[in-house]
Amino acid sequence: MISVDGVTVETVELHSLKEKREINLGGEYNIKIVAENGGIRFEHSDCKDKLCINAGSLKKGGDVAVCLPAKTVITVTGSDVD
């Protein structure tokens, strides 16, 4: 689940992905998220510290990555994708 400022903007079924999916949220920080190989990650953000990108690929239920300046959160829900 991808949310911006507390509002869900996209839901991706990781277990059923057949090919790479790019999600461009744009906005002030030009957020780009990529889902592939059973995982989802921040690929690009114009934020200063890049902690969201350094979080890497999220694959297990409960994994979370956040871009605080962009108020964008990726949360993996459900059972593990492995």
DRENGU-592494 format. One record per atom (N, C-alpha, C, CB): residue in one letter; residue number from 1; chain; y, x, z. Coordinates in nm, 2 decimals, always signed. Glycine has a CB too. Example, Ala and Ser with C-alpha at 12.3 -4.5 7.8 and 13.67 -1.06 7.14 Angstrom:
<recs>
- res|n|chain|yy|xx|zz
- A|1|A|-0.57|+1.32|+0.78
- A|1|A|-0.45|+1.23|+0.78
- A|1|A|-0.33|+1.32|+0.78
- A|1|A|-0.45|+1.13|+0.90
- S|2|A|-0.22|+1.28|+0.71
- S|2|A|-0.11|+1.37|+0.71
- S|2|A|+0.00|+1.29|+0.79
- S|2|A|-0.06|+1.41|+0.57
</recs>
This chain:
<recs>
- res|n|chain|yy|xx|zz
- M|1|A|-0.12|+0.08|+0.00
- M|1|A|+0.00|+0.00|+0.00
- M|1|A|+0.12|+0.09|+0.00
- M|1|A|+0.00|-0.10|+0.12
- I|2|A|+0.22|+0.05|-0.08
- I|2|A|+0.35|+0.13|-0.09
- I|2|A|+0.46|+0.03|-0.05
- I|2|A|+0.37|+0.18|-0.23
- S|3|A|+0.54|+0.08|+0.05
- S|3|A|+0.65|-0.01|+0.09
- S|3|A|+0.78|+0.07|+0.09
- S|3|A|+0.62|-0.06|+0.23
- V|4|A|+0.88|+0.00|+0.07
- V|4|A|+1.02|+0.06|+0.07
- V|4|A|+1.10|-0.03|+0.16
- V|4|A|+1.08|+0.07|-0.07
- D|5|A|+1.16|+0.04|+0.26
- D|5|A|+1.25|-0.03|+0.36
- D|5|A|+1.17|-0.15|+0.42
- D|5|A|+1.38|-0.08|+0.29
- G|6|A|+1.04|-0.13|+0.45
- G|6|A|+0.96|-0.23|+0.52
- G|6|A|+0.91|-0.34|+0.43
- G|6|A|+1.04|-0.29|+0.62
- V|7|A|+0.93|-0.34|+0.30
- V|7|A|+0.89|-0.44|+0.21
- V|7|A|+0.78|-0.38|+0.11
- V|7|A|+1.01|-0.50|+0.12
- T|8|A|+0.66|-0.44|+0.11
- T|8|A|+0.56|-0.40|+0.02
- T|8|A|+0.60|-0.41|-0.13
- T|8|A|+0.42|-0.47|+0.04
- V|9|A|+0.60|-0.30|-0.20
- V|9|A|+0.64|-0.31|-0.34
- V|9|A|+0.52|-0.29|-0.44
- V|9|A|+0.75|-0.20|-0.37
- E|10|A|+0.41|-0.24|-0.39
- E|10|A|+0.30|-0.21|-0.48
- E|10|A|+0.17|-0.20|-0.39
- E|10|A|+0.32|-0.09|-0.56
- T|11|A|+0.06|-0.25|-0.44
- T|11|A|-0.07|-0.23|-0.38
- T|11|A|-0.16|-0.17|-0.49
- T|11|A|-0.13|-0.37|-0.32
- V|12|A|-0.23|-0.07|-0.45
- V|12|A|-0.32|+0.00|-0.55
- V|12|A|-0.46|+0.00|-0.49
- V|12|A|-0.27|+0.15|-0.58
- E|13|A|-0.56|-0.05|-0.56
- E|13|A|-0.70|-0.05|-0.52
- E|13|A|-0.76|+0.09|-0.56
- E|13|A|-0.78|-0.17|-0.59
- L|14|A|-0.76|+0.18|-0.47
- L|14|A|-0.80|+0.32|-0.50
- L|14|A|-0.95|+0.32|-0.55
- L|14|A|-0.78|+0.41|-0.38
- H|15|A|-1.03|+0.24|-0.48
- H|15|A|-1.18|+0.25|-0.52
- H|15|A|-1.21|+0.20|-0.66
- H|15|A|-1.25|+0.17|-0.42
- S|16|A|-1.11|+0.12|-0.72
- S|16|A|-1.14|+0.07|-0.85
- S|16|A|-1.06|+0.14|-0.96
- S|16|A|-1.11|-0.08|-0.86
- L|17|A|-0.99|+0.24|-0.93
- L|17|A|-0.91|+0.32|-1.03
- L|17|A|-1.00|+0.39|-1.13
- L|17|A|-0.82|+0.42|-0.96
- K|18|A|-0.97|+0.37|-1.26
- K|18|A|-1.05|+0.44|-1.36
- K|18|A|-0.98|+0.56|-1.42
- K|18|A|-1.09|+0.34|-1.47
- E|19|A|-0.84|+0.55|-1.41
- E|19|A|-0.76|+0.66|-1.47
- E|19|A|-0.64|+0.68|-1.38
- E|19|A|-0.72|+0.63|-1.61
- K|20|A|-0.57|+0.79|-1.41
- K|20|A|-0.45|+0.82|-1.33
- K|20|A|-0.34|+0.71|-1.35
- K|20|A|-0.39|+0.96|-1.38
- R|21|A|-0.28|+0.68|-1.24
- R|21|A|-0.17|+0.57|-1.24
- R|21|A|-0.05|+0.63|-1.18
- R|21|A|-0.22|+0.45|-1.16
- E|22|A|+0.06|+0.63|-1.25
- E|22|A|+0.19|+0.67|-1.20
- E|22|A|+0.28|+0.56|-1.17
- E|22|A|+0.26|+0.76|-1.31
- I|23|A|+0.34|+0.56|-1.05
- I|23|A|+0.43|+0.46|-1.01
- I|23|A|+0.57|+0.52|-0.98
- I|23|A|+0.38|+0.39|-0.87
- N|24|A|+0.66|+0.48|-1.07
- N|24|A|+0.80|+0.53|-1.06
- N|24|A|+0.89|+0.43|-0.98
- N|24|A|+0.86|+0.57|-1.20
- L|25|A|+0.93|+0.47|-0.86
- L|25|A|+1.01|+0.38|-0.79
- L|25|A|+1.16|+0.40|-0.81
- L|25|A|+0.98|+0.39|-0.64
- G|26|A|+1.19|+0.52|-0.87
- G|26|A|+1.33|+0.55|-0.90
- G|26|A|+1.41|+0.55|-0.77
- G|26|A|+1.39|+0.44|-0.99
- G|27|A|+1.53|+0.48|-0.77
- G|27|A|+1.61|+0.48|-0.65
- G|27|A|+1.69|+0.61|-0.63
- G|27|A|+1.53|+0.46|-0.53
- E|28|A|+1.76|+0.62|-0.52
- E|28|A|+1.85|+0.74|-0.50
- E|28|A|+1.77|+0.87|-0.49
- E|28|A|+1.91|+0.72|-0.36
- Y|29|A|+1.64|+0.86|-0.45
- Y|29|A|+1.56|+0.99|-0.44
- Y|29|A|+1.46|+1.00|-0.56
- Y|29|A|+1.49|+0.99|-0.31
- N|30|A|+1.46|+0.91|-0.66
- N|30|A|+1.38|+0.92|-0.77
- N|30|A|+1.23|+0.94|-0.74
- N|30|A|+1.43|+1.04|-0.86
- I|31|A|+1.18|+0.85|-0.66
- I|31|A|+1.04|+0.87|-0.61
- I|31|A|+0.94|+0.84|-0.72
- I|31|A|+1.02|+0.77|-0.49
- K|32|A|+0.84|+0.93|-0.73
- K|32|A|+0.73|+0.91|-0.82
- K|32|A|+0.60|+0.93|-0.74
- K|32|A|+0.73|+1.02|-0.94
- I|33|A|+0.51|+0.83|-0.75
- I|33|A|+0.38|+0.83|-0.67
- I|33|A|+0.27|+0.83|-0.78
- I|33|A|+0.37|+0.71|-0.58
- V|34|A|+0.16|+0.91|-0.75
- V|34|A|+0.05|+0.92|-0.84
- V|34|A|-0.08|+0.88|-0.76
- V|34|A|+0.04|+1.06|-0.90
- A|35|A|-0.16|+0.79|-0.82
- A|35|A|-0.29|+0.76|-0.77
- A|35|A|-0.39|+0.80|-0.87
- A|35|A|-0.30|+0.60|-0.75
- E|36|A|-0.49|+0.88|-0.82
- E|36|A|-0.60|+0.93|-0.91
- E|36|A|-0.71|+0.99|-0.82
- E|36|A|-0.55|+1.03|-1.01
- N|37|A|-0.83|+0.99|-0.88
- N|37|A|-0.94|+1.05|-0.81
- N|37|A|-0.96|+1.00|-0.67
- N|37|A|-0.93|+1.20|-0.81
- G|38|A|-0.94|+0.87|-0.65
- G|38|A|-0.96|+0.81|-0.52
- G|38|A|-0.86|+0.84|-0.42
- G|38|A|-1.09|+0.85|-0.47
- G|39|A|-0.74|+0.89|-0.46
- G|39|A|-0.64|+0.92|-0.36
- G|39|A|-0.50|+0.88|-0.42
- G|39|A|-0.64|+1.07|-0.33
- I|40|A|-0.40|+0.89|-0.33
- I|40|A|-0.27|+0.85|-0.37
- I|40|A|-0.17|+0.95|-0.30
- I|40|A|-0.23|+0.70|-0.34
- R|41|A|-0.06|+0.99|-0.37
- R|41|A|+0.03|+1.09|-0.32
- R|41|A|+0.17|+1.08|-0.37
- R|41|A|-0.03|+1.23|-0.34
- F|42|A|+0.26|+1.13|-0.30
- F|42|A|+0.40|+1.15|-0.35
- F|42|A|+0.39|+1.27|-0.45
- F|42|A|+0.50|+1.17|-0.24
- E|43|A|+0.43|+1.25|-0.57
- E|43|A|+0.44|+1.36|-0.67
- E|43|A|+0.58|+1.42|-0.68
- E|43|A|+0.39|+1.31|-0.80
- H|44|A|+0.68|+1.33|-0.67
- H|44|A|+0.82|+1.38|-0.68
- H|44|A|+0.91|+1.30|-0.59
- H|44|A|+0.87|+1.37|-0.82
- S|45|A|+1.01|+1.36|-0.53
- S|45|A|+1.11|+1.30|-0.46
- S|45|A|+1.23|+1.40|-0.45
- S|45|A|+1.07|+1.26|-0.31
- D|46|A|+1.35|+1.35|-0.47
- D|46|A|+1.47|+1.44|-0.46
- D|46|A|+1.52|+1.46|-0.32
- D|46|A|+1.58|+1.38|-0.55
- C|47|A|+1.43|+1.42|-0.22
- C|47|A|+1.47|+1.44|-0.08
- C|47|A|+1.48|+1.59|-0.05
- C|47|A|+1.37|+1.37|+0.02
- K|48|A|+1.54|+1.63|+0.05
- K|48|A|+1.57|+1.77|+0.08
- K|48|A|+1.45|+1.85|+0.13
- K|48|A|+1.68|+1.78|+0.19
- D|49|A|+1.37|+1.79|+0.22
- D|49|A|+1.26|+1.87|+0.28
- D|49|A|+1.13|+1.86|+0.21
- D|49|A|+1.25|+1.83|+0.42
- K|50|A|+1.10|+1.76|+0.13
- K|50|A|+0.97|+1.75|+0.06
- K|50|A|+0.85|+1.74|+0.14
- K|50|A|+0.96|+1.87|-0.03
- L|51|A|+0.87|+1.69|+0.27
- L|51|A|+0.75|+1.67|+0.36
- L|51|A|+0.66|+1.57|+0.30
- L|51|A|+0.80|+1.63|+0.50
- C|52|A|+0.71|+1.47|+0.23
- C|52|A|+0.63|+1.36|+0.17
- C|52|A|+0.53|+1.42|+0.07
- C|52|A|+0.72|+1.25|+0.11
- I|53|A|+0.58|+1.51|-0.01
- I|53|A|+0.50|+1.58|-0.12
- I|53|A|+0.40|+1.67|-0.05
- I|53|A|+0.59|+1.65|-0.22
- N|54|A|+0.44|+1.74|+0.05
- N|54|A|+0.35|+1.83|+0.12
- N|54|A|+0.24|+1.76|+0.19
- N|54|A|+0.43|+1.92|+0.21
- A|55|A|+0.25|+1.63|+0.21
- A|55|A|+0.14|+1.56|+0.28
- A|55|A|+0.01|+1.56|+0.20
- A|55|A|+0.19|+1.41|+0.31
- G|56|A|+0.03|+1.58|+0.07
- G|56|A|-0.09|+1.58|-0.02
- G|56|A|-0.15|+1.44|-0.05
- G|56|A|-0.20|+1.67|+0.04
- S|57|A|-0.27|+1.44|-0.10
- S|57|A|-0.34|+1.32|-0.14
- S|57|A|-0.40|+1.25|-0.02
- S|57|A|-0.45|+1.35|-0.24
- L|58|A|-0.37|+1.12|-0.01
- L|58|A|-0.42|+1.03|+0.10
- L|58|A|-0.55|+0.96|+0.04
- L|58|A|-0.32|+0.93|+0.15
- K|59|A|-0.66|+0.97|+0.12
- K|59|A|-0.78|+0.91|+0.07
- K|59|A|-0.86|+0.83|+0.17
- K|59|A|-0.87|+1.02|+0.03
- K|60|A|-0.83|+0.85|+0.30
- K|60|A|-0.91|+0.77|+0.40
- K|60|A|-0.82|+0.66|+0.46
- K|60|A|-0.95|+0.87|+0.51
- G|61|A|-0.89|+0.56|+0.50
- G|61|A|-0.82|+0.45|+0.57
- G|61|A|-0.75|+0.50|+0.69
- G|61|A|-0.93|+0.34|+0.62
- G|62|A|-0.62|+0.46|+0.71
- G|62|A|-0.54|+0.51|+0.81
- G|62|A|-0.45|+0.63|+0.77
- G|62|A|-0.62|+0.55|+0.93
- D|63|A|-0.47|+0.69|+0.66
- D|63|A|-0.38|+0.80|+0.61
- D|63|A|-0.25|+0.74|+0.58
- D|63|A|-0.44|+0.87|+0.49
- V|64|A|-0.14|+0.81|+0.61
- V|64|A|+0.00|+0.77|+0.59
- V|64|A|+0.08|+0.89|+0.55
- V|64|A|+0.05|+0.70|+0.71
- A|65|A|+0.17|+0.87|+0.45
- A|65|A|+0.27|+0.96|+0.41
- A|65|A|+0.41|+0.89|+0.40
- A|65|A|+0.24|+1.04|+0.28
- V|66|A|+0.51|+0.96|+0.44
- V|66|A|+0.64|+0.89|+0.45
- V|66|A|+0.75|+0.98|+0.39
- V|66|A|+0.68|+0.85|+0.60
- C|67|A|+0.84|+0.92|+0.31
- C|67|A|+0.96|+0.99|+0.27
- C|67|A|+1.07|+0.92|+0.35
- C|67|A|+0.98|+0.98|+0.11
- L|68|A|+1.11|+0.98|+0.46
- L|68|A|+1.21|+0.91|+0.55
- L|68|A|+1.34|+0.88|+0.48
- L|68|A|+1.23|+1.00|+0.67
- P|69|A|+1.40|+0.98|+0.40
- P|69|A|+1.53|+0.95|+0.35
- P|69|A|+1.53|+0.83|+0.25
- P|69|A|+1.59|+1.07|+0.27
- A|70|A|+1.41|+0.82|+0.18
- A|70|A|+1.40|+0.71|+0.08
- A|70|A|+1.34|+0.58|+0.14
- A|70|A|+1.31|+0.75|-0.03
- K|71|A|+1.31|+0.59|+0.27
- K|71|A|+1.25|+0.47|+0.34
- K|71|A|+1.12|+0.42|+0.27
- K|71|A|+1.35|+0.36|+0.36
- T|72|A|+1.04|+0.52|+0.22
- T|72|A|+0.92|+0.48|+0.14
- T|72|A|+0.80|+0.53|+0.22
- T|72|A|+0.93|+0.55|+0.00
- V|73|A|+0.70|+0.44|+0.23
- V|73|A|+0.58|+0.47|+0.30
- V|73|A|+0.45|+0.44|+0.22
- V|73|A|+0.57|+0.39|+0.44
- I|74|A|+0.36|+0.53|+0.21
- I|74|A|+0.23|+0.51|+0.15
- I|74|A|+0.13|+0.50|+0.26
- I|74|A|+0.19|+0.62|+0.05
- T|75|A|+0.05|+0.39|+0.27
- T|75|A|-0.05|+0.37|+0.37
- T|75|A|-0.18|+0.33|+0.30
- T|75|A|-0.01|+0.26|+0.47
- V|76|A|-0.29|+0.41|+0.34
- V|76|A|-0.42|+0.37|+0.29
- V|76|A|-0.48|+0.28|+0.40
- V|76|A|-0.51|+0.50|+0.27
- T|77|A|-0.52|+0.16|+0.35
- T|77|A|-0.58|+0.06|+0.44
- T|77|A|-0.73|+0.04|+0.40
- T|77|A|-0.51|-0.07|+0.43
- G|78|A|-0.80|-0.02|+0.49
- G|78|A|-0.94|-0.05|+0.47
- G|78|A|-1.03|+0.07|+0.50
- G|78|A|-0.96|-0.08|+0.32
- S|79|A|-1.15|+0.06|+0.45
- S|79|A|-1.25|+0.17|+0.48
- S|79|A|-1.22|+0.29|+0.40
- S|79|A|-1.39|+0.12|+0.46
- D|80|A|-1.28|+0.40|+0.44
- D|80|A|-1.26|+0.53|+0.37
- D|80|A|-1.30|+0.51|+0.22
- D|80|A|-1.34|+0.64|+0.43
- V|81|A|-1.23|+0.59|+0.13
- V|81|A|-1.25|+0.58|-0.01
- V|81|A|-1.36|+0.68|-0.05
- V|81|A|-1.13|+0.61|-0.08
- D|82|A|-1.38|+0.79|+0.03
- D|82|A|-1.47|+0.89|+0.00
- D|82|A|-1.60|+0.83|-0.05
- D|82|A|-1.50|+0.98|+0.11
</recs>
